[in-house]
């Protein structure tokens, strides 16, 4: 997904390779700058650059590290939400004011 829009579909890797590919793609996606020059062809070329296999311990480490990154990002998002809610409450913001702030943040 890129900005909530499916960027690829119909990819059917070998089941044993899928978790490793997904971990690499997630890392790639977290560093990807989507500009006007990014099109399906360029995205596809980037996705194809990952390696489907490696030594078992390397694949396991990469998968585990990527899962840890995802878990940390989820935790950060949850903490940011709690901090924002506290700030909104301290400043007695209305729902309309909160919507304006959150729209500007995107």
PyMOL CGO cylinders between C-alpha atoms (Angstrom):
from pymol import cmd
from pymol.cgo import CYLINDER

trace = [
    CYLINDER, 0.00, 0.00, 0.00, 1.19, 3.51, -0.82, 0.3, 1, 1, 1, 1, 1, 1,
    CYLINDER, 1.19, 3.51, -0.82, -0.92, 6.19, 0.87, 0.3, 1, 1, 1, 1, 1, 1,
    CYLINDER, -0.92, 6.19, 0.87, -3.63, 3.59, 1.35, 0.3, 1, 1, 1, 1, 1, 1,
    CYLINDER, -3.63, 3.59, 1.35, -3.66, 2.61, -2.33, 0.3, 1, 1, 1, 1, 1, 1,
    CYLINDER, -3.66, 2.61, -2.33, -2.58, -0.91, -3.33, 0.3, 1, 1, 1, 1, 1, 1,
    CYLINDER, -2.58, -0.91, -3.33, 0.75, -0.59, -5.11, 0.3, 1, 1, 1, 1, 1, 1,
    CYLINDER, 0.75, -0.59, -5.11, 1.19, -4.24, -5.95, 0.3, 1, 1, 1, 1, 1, 1,
    CYLINDER, 1.19, -4.24, -5.95, -0.95, -7.34, -6.08, 0.3, 1, 1, 1, 1, 1, 1,
    CYLINDER, -0.95, -7.34, -6.08, -0.77, -10.84, -7.46, 0.3, 1, 1, 1, 1, 1, 1,
    CYLINDER, -0.77, -10.84, -7.46, 2.64, -11.58, -5.91, 0.3, 1, 1, 1, 1, 1, 1,
    CYLINDER, 2.64, -11.58, -5.91, 2.88, -15.22, -4.88, 0.3, 1, 1, 1, 1, 1, 1,
    CYLINDER, 2.88, -15.22, -4.88, 6.30, -16.02, -3.41, 0.3, 1, 1, 1, 1, 1, 1,
    CYLINDER, 6.30, -16.02, -3.41, 7.27, -19.43, -2.18, 0.3, 1, 1, 1, 1, 1, 1,
    CYLINDER, 7.27, -19.43, -2.18, 5.79, -19.78, 1.32, 0.3, 1, 1, 1, 1, 1, 1,
    CYLINDER, 5.79, -19.78, 1.32, 9.21, -20.22, 2.94, 0.3, 1, 1, 1, 1, 1, 1,
    CYLINDER, 9.21, -20.22, 2.94, 10.50, -17.00, 1.29, 0.3, 1, 1, 1, 1, 1, 1,
    CYLINDER, 10.50, -17.00, 1.29, 7.46, -14.81, 2.01, 0.3, 1, 1, 1, 1, 1, 1,
    CYLINDER, 7.46, -14.81, 2.01, 8.31, -13.65, 5.57, 0.3, 1, 1, 1, 1, 1, 1,
    CYLINDER, 8.31, -13.65, 5.57, 11.85, -12.70, 4.54, 0.3, 1, 1, 1, 1, 1, 1,
    CYLINDER, 11.85, -12.70, 4.54, 10.64, -10.83, 1.45, 0.3, 1, 1, 1, 1, 1, 1,
    CYLINDER, 10.64, -10.83, 1.45, 7.97, -9.02, 3.46, 0.3, 1, 1, 1, 1, 1, 1,
    CYLINDER, 7.97, -9.02, 3.46, 10.48, -7.96, 6.10, 0.3, 1, 1, 1, 1, 1, 1,
    CYLINDER, 10.48, -7.96, 6.10, 12.78, -6.53, 3.40, 0.3, 1, 1, 1, 1, 1, 1,
    CYLINDER, 12.78, -6.53, 3.40, 9.90, -4.79, 1.64, 0.3, 1, 1, 1, 1, 1, 1,
    CYLINDER, 9.90, -4.79, 1.64, 8.75, -3.19, 4.89, 0.3, 1, 1, 1, 1, 1, 1,
    CYLINDER, 8.75, -3.19, 4.89, 12.25, -1.84, 5.50, 0.3, 1, 1, 1, 1, 1, 1,
    CYLINDER, 12.25, -1.84, 5.50, 12.36, -0.60, 1.91, 0.3, 1, 1, 1, 1, 1, 1,
    CYLINDER, 12.36, -0.60, 1.91, 8.95, 1.04, 2.26, 0.3, 1, 1, 1, 1, 1, 1,
    CYLINDER, 8.95, 1.04, 2.26, 10.00, 2.85, 5.44, 0.3, 1, 1, 1, 1, 1, 1,
    CYLINDER, 10.00, 2.85, 5.44, 12.85, 4.52, 3.54, 0.3, 1, 1, 1, 1, 1, 1,
    CYLINDER, 12.85, 4.52, 3.54, 11.03, 5.11, 0.27, 0.3, 1, 1, 1, 1, 1, 1,
    CYLINDER, 11.03, 5.11, 0.27, 10.39, 8.66, -0.90, 0.3, 1, 1, 1, 1, 1, 1,
    CYLINDER, 10.39, 8.66, -0.90, 7.24, 8.68, -3.01, 0.3, 1, 1, 1, 1, 1, 1,
    CYLINDER, 7.24, 8.68, -3.01, 7.58, 11.54, -5.48, 0.3, 1, 1, 1, 1, 1, 1,
    CYLINDER, 7.58, 11.54, -5.48, 6.00, 12.39, -8.81, 0.3, 1, 1, 1, 1, 1, 1,
    CYLINDER, 6.00, 12.39, -8.81, 8.76, 10.35, -10.45, 0.3, 1, 1, 1, 1, 1, 1,
    CYLINDER, 8.76, 10.35, -10.45, 7.75, 7.19, -8.59, 0.3, 1, 1, 1, 1, 1, 1,
    CYLINDER, 7.75, 7.19, -8.59, 5.65, 5.03, -10.84, 0.3, 1, 1, 1, 1, 1, 1,
    CYLINDER, 5.65, 5.03, -10.84, 4.75, 1.37, -10.89, 0.3, 1, 1, 1, 1, 1, 1,
    CYLINDER, 4.75, 1.37, -10.89, 7.76, 0.46, -12.99, 0.3, 1, 1, 1, 1, 1, 1,
    CYLINDER, 7.76, 0.46, -12.99, 10.21, 2.08, -10.57, 0.3, 1, 1, 1, 1, 1, 1,
    CYLINDER, 10.21, 2.08, -10.57, 8.46, 0.60, -7.55, 0.3, 1, 1, 1, 1, 1, 1,
    CYLINDER, 8.46, 0.60, -7.55, 8.51, -2.84, -9.13, 0.3, 1, 1, 1, 1, 1, 1,
    CYLINDER, 8.51, -2.84, -9.13, 12.24, -2.50, -9.87, 0.3, 1, 1, 1, 1, 1, 1,
    CYLINDER, 12.24, -2.50, -9.87, 12.92, -1.60, -6.24, 0.3, 1, 1, 1, 1, 1, 1,
    CYLINDER, 12.92, -1.60, -6.24, 10.87, -4.52, -4.95, 0.3, 1, 1, 1, 1, 1, 1,
    CYLINDER, 10.87, -4.52, -4.95, 12.77, -6.90, -7.24, 0.3, 1, 1, 1, 1, 1, 1,
    CYLINDER, 12.77, -6.90, -7.24, 16.13, -5.81, -5.80, 0.3, 1, 1, 1, 1, 1, 1,
    CYLINDER, 16.13, -5.81, -5.80, 15.59, -7.65, -2.53, 0.3, 1, 1, 1, 1, 1, 1,
    CYLINDER, 15.59, -7.65, -2.53, 17.03, -11.10, -2.17, 0.3, 1, 1, 1, 1, 1, 1,
    CYLINDER, 17.03, -11.10, -2.17, 14.53, -13.95, -1.77, 0.3, 1, 1, 1, 1, 1, 1,
    CYLINDER, 14.53, -13.95, -1.77, 16.78, -16.11, 0.41, 0.3, 1, 1, 1, 1, 1, 1,
    CYLINDER, 16.78, -16.11, 0.41, 19.83, -15.98, 2.63, 0.3, 1, 1, 1, 1, 1, 1,
    CYLINDER, 19.83, -15.98, 2.63, 21.36, -18.16, 5.29, 0.3, 1, 1, 1, 1, 1, 1,
    CYLINDER, 21.36, -18.16, 5.29, 18.67, -19.21, 7.78, 0.3, 1, 1, 1, 1, 1, 1,
    CYLINDER, 18.67, -19.21, 7.78, 20.14, -17.27, 10.72, 0.3, 1, 1, 1, 1, 1, 1,
    CYLINDER, 20.14, -17.27, 10.72, 20.38, -14.09, 8.63, 0.3, 1, 1, 1, 1, 1, 1,
    CYLINDER, 20.38, -14.09, 8.63, 16.78, -14.39, 7.45, 0.3, 1, 1, 1, 1, 1, 1,
    CYLINDER, 16.78, -14.39, 7.45, 15.62, -15.03, 11.02, 0.3, 1, 1, 1, 1, 1, 1,
    CYLINDER, 15.62, -15.03, 11.02, 17.56, -12.01, 12.32, 0.3, 1, 1, 1, 1, 1, 1,
    CYLINDER, 17.56, -12.01, 12.32, 16.21, -9.68, 9.63, 0.3, 1, 1, 1, 1, 1, 1,
    CYLINDER, 16.21, -9.68, 9.63, 12.64, -10.85, 10.19, 0.3, 1, 1, 1, 1, 1, 1,
    CYLINDER, 12.64, -10.85, 10.19, 12.99, -10.47, 13.97, 0.3, 1, 1, 1, 1, 1, 1,
    CYLINDER, 12.99, -10.47, 13.97, 14.55, -7.01, 13.68, 0.3, 1, 1, 1, 1, 1, 1,
    CYLINDER, 14.55, -7.01, 13.68, 11.87, -5.83, 11.28, 0.3, 1, 1, 1, 1, 1, 1,
    CYLINDER, 11.87, -5.83, 11.28, 9.15, -7.14, 13.63, 0.3, 1, 1, 1, 1, 1, 1,
    CYLINDER, 9.15, -7.14, 13.63, 10.83, -5.28, 16.52, 0.3, 1, 1, 1, 1, 1, 1,
    CYLINDER, 10.83, -5.28, 16.52, 10.89, -2.10, 14.44, 0.3, 1, 1, 1, 1, 1, 1,
    CYLINDER, 10.89, -2.10, 14.44, 7.19, -2.47, 13.65, 0.3, 1, 1, 1, 1, 1, 1,
    CYLINDER, 7.19, -2.47, 13.65, 6.34, -3.09, 17.31, 0.3, 1, 1, 1, 1, 1, 1,
    CYLINDER, 6.34, -3.09, 17.31, 8.36, -0.03, 18.34, 0.3, 1, 1, 1, 1, 1, 1,
    CYLINDER, 8.36, -0.03, 18.34, 6.65, 2.12, 15.70, 0.3, 1, 1, 1, 1, 1, 1,
    CYLINDER, 6.65, 2.12, 15.70, 3.23, 0.97, 16.97, 0.3, 1, 1, 1, 1, 1, 1,
    CYLINDER, 3.23, 0.97, 16.97, 4.26, 1.80, 20.53, 0.3, 1, 1, 1, 1, 1, 1,
    CYLINDER, 4.26, 1.80, 20.53, 5.51, 5.25, 19.49, 0.3, 1, 1, 1, 1, 1, 1,
    CYLINDER, 5.51, 5.25, 19.49, 2.22, 5.95, 17.69, 0.3, 1, 1, 1, 1, 1, 1,
    CYLINDER, 2.22, 5.95, 17.69, 0.25, 4.92, 20.79, 0.3, 1, 1, 1, 1, 1, 1,
    CYLINDER, 0.25, 4.92, 20.79, 2.36, 7.13, 23.05, 0.3, 1, 1, 1, 1, 1, 1,
    CYLINDER, 2.36, 7.13, 23.05, 2.06, 10.09, 20.64, 0.3, 1, 1, 1, 1, 1, 1,
    CYLINDER, 2.06, 10.09, 20.64, -1.72, 9.63, 20.64, 0.3, 1, 1, 1, 1, 1, 1,
    CYLINDER, -1.72, 9.63, 20.64, -1.84, 9.64, 24.45, 0.3, 1, 1, 1, 1, 1, 1,
    CYLINDER, -1.84, 9.64, 24.45, 0.39, 12.73, 24.61, 0.3, 1, 1, 1, 1, 1, 1,
    CYLINDER, 0.39, 12.73, 24.61, -1.76, 14.53, 22.05, 0.3, 1, 1, 1, 1, 1, 1,
    CYLINDER, -1.76, 14.53, 22.05, -4.96, 13.61, 23.91, 0.3, 1, 1, 1, 1, 1, 1,
    CYLINDER, -4.96, 13.61, 23.91, -3.45, 14.95, 27.14, 0.3, 1, 1, 1, 1, 1, 1,
    CYLINDER, -3.45, 14.95, 27.14, -2.46, 18.21, 25.44, 0.3, 1, 1, 1, 1, 1, 1,
    CYLINDER, -2.46, 18.21, 25.44, -5.91, 18.57, 23.88, 0.3, 1, 1, 1, 1, 1, 1,
    CYLINDER, -5.91, 18.57, 23.88, -7.52, 18.02, 27.28, 0.3, 1, 1, 1, 1, 1, 1,
    CYLINDER, -7.52, 18.02, 27.28, -5.15, 20.45, 29.07, 0.3, 1, 1, 1, 1, 1, 1,
    CYLINDER, -5.15, 20.45, 29.07, -5.96, 23.15, 26.52, 0.3, 1, 1, 1, 1, 1, 1,
    CYLINDER, -5.96, 23.15, 26.52, -9.68, 22.27, 26.52, 0.3, 1, 1, 1, 1, 1, 1,
    CYLINDER, -9.68, 22.27, 26.52, -9.74, 21.99, 22.74, 0.3, 1, 1, 1, 1, 1, 1,
    CYLINDER, -9.74, 21.99, 22.74, -13.01, 21.35, 20.99, 0.3, 1, 1, 1, 1, 1, 1,
    CYLINDER, -13.01, 21.35, 20.99, -13.43, 18.41, 18.60, 0.3, 1, 1, 1, 1, 1, 1,
    CYLINDER, -13.43, 18.41, 18.60, -13.38, 20.89, 15.69, 0.3, 1, 1, 1, 1, 1, 1,
    CYLINDER, -13.38, 20.89, 15.69, -10.07, 22.37, 16.87, 0.3, 1, 1, 1, 1, 1, 1,
    CYLINDER, -10.07, 22.37, 16.87, -8.60, 18.89, 17.27, 0.3, 1, 1, 1, 1, 1, 1,
    CYLINDER, -8.60, 18.89, 17.27, -9.67, 17.96, 13.73, 0.3, 1, 1, 1, 1, 1, 1,
    CYLINDER, -9.67, 17.96, 13.73, -7.97, 21.12, 12.38, 0.3, 1, 1, 1, 1, 1, 1,
    CYLINDER, -7.97, 21.12, 12.38, -4.74, 20.33, 14.22, 0.3, 1, 1, 1, 1, 1, 1,
    CYLINDER, -4.74, 20.33, 14.22, -4.69, 16.71, 13.10, 0.3, 1, 1, 1, 1, 1, 1,
    CYLINDER, -4.69, 16.71, 13.10, -5.49, 17.67, 9.50, 0.3, 1, 1, 1, 1, 1, 1,
    CYLINDER, -5.49, 17.67, 9.50, -2.53, 20.07, 9.50, 0.3, 1, 1, 1, 1, 1, 1,
    CYLINDER, -2.53, 20.07, 9.50, -0.26, 17.36, 10.93, 0.3, 1, 1, 1, 1, 1, 1,
    CYLINDER, -0.26, 17.36, 10.93, -0.84, 15.12, 7.92, 0.3, 1, 1, 1, 1, 1, 1,
]
cmd.load_cgo(trace, "trace")
